[in-house]
C-alpha cells in the first residue's frame, strides 16, 4: 500500500538514518507527533527510552522488545510503549508503521 500524497507531502523528519533506509513523514501538534515510517531497507533500532509512544503496523512485521518482552506485530496490530520504558526494534524492508509520540518535538523536522 502506498501512502497517500497528502501524507507524503508532510514534512520529513531529520532522523539519523539515510532516506534510502527509512523515510519518516510527520504531522506535528501541540501535544504530540504522528509519524508515518516507511522502511526501504532492514534495520535495527538499539535499546532506548523516551516519553510515551503508541503505534500500529500498516504493512509488514515489526519485532519489538518492550521492557524485556519481545513480540512480533503484524498489520492492524498496535503497541503501547509507556513513558520511560526501554525498547528496541527490528524493522524489515517493506515495513510501514504509524507511531504517535507523546513528545511534540521527539524528532526535528527537515528544512
Secondary structure, 3 states (H helix, E strand, C coil): CCCCHHHHCCEEECCCCCCCCEEEEEEEECCEEEEEEEECCCEEEEEECCCCEEEEEEECEEEEEECCEEEEEECCCEEEECCCCCEEEEECCCCEEEEEECCCCCCCECC
